[in-house]
Amino acid sequence: MSEAEAKLMHEHAVYWRGWMEKGQVVAFGLVADPAGAYGIVIVEVDDDSGLRTLAANEPTIQSGRGFRFDVYPMPRGVVHLPRGGA
């Protein structure tokens, strides 16, 4: 990874961590797929336009380096309660 790529990945993590602190992101991180690594972000938004705004303003998307995002709804997702109860 070049210095420029490392800087972009840092900005990417800071961006999503900020949205996590605001309660919009449930989880994010690298997926170590043997076919090729990629990232995943699980968000909680009111509508599709909120998600598209988050993704459009994301540093890797704005970088013009060919990154993309795909949206897949999770209509019946389940999130565990924090350890120790609710």
Buried (B, 14 or more C-beta within 10 A) or exposed (E): EEEEEEEBBEBBBEBBEEBBEEEBBEEBEEEEEEEEEEBEBEBBBEEEEEBEEBBEEBBBBEBEEEBEBEEEEEEEEEEEEEEEEE
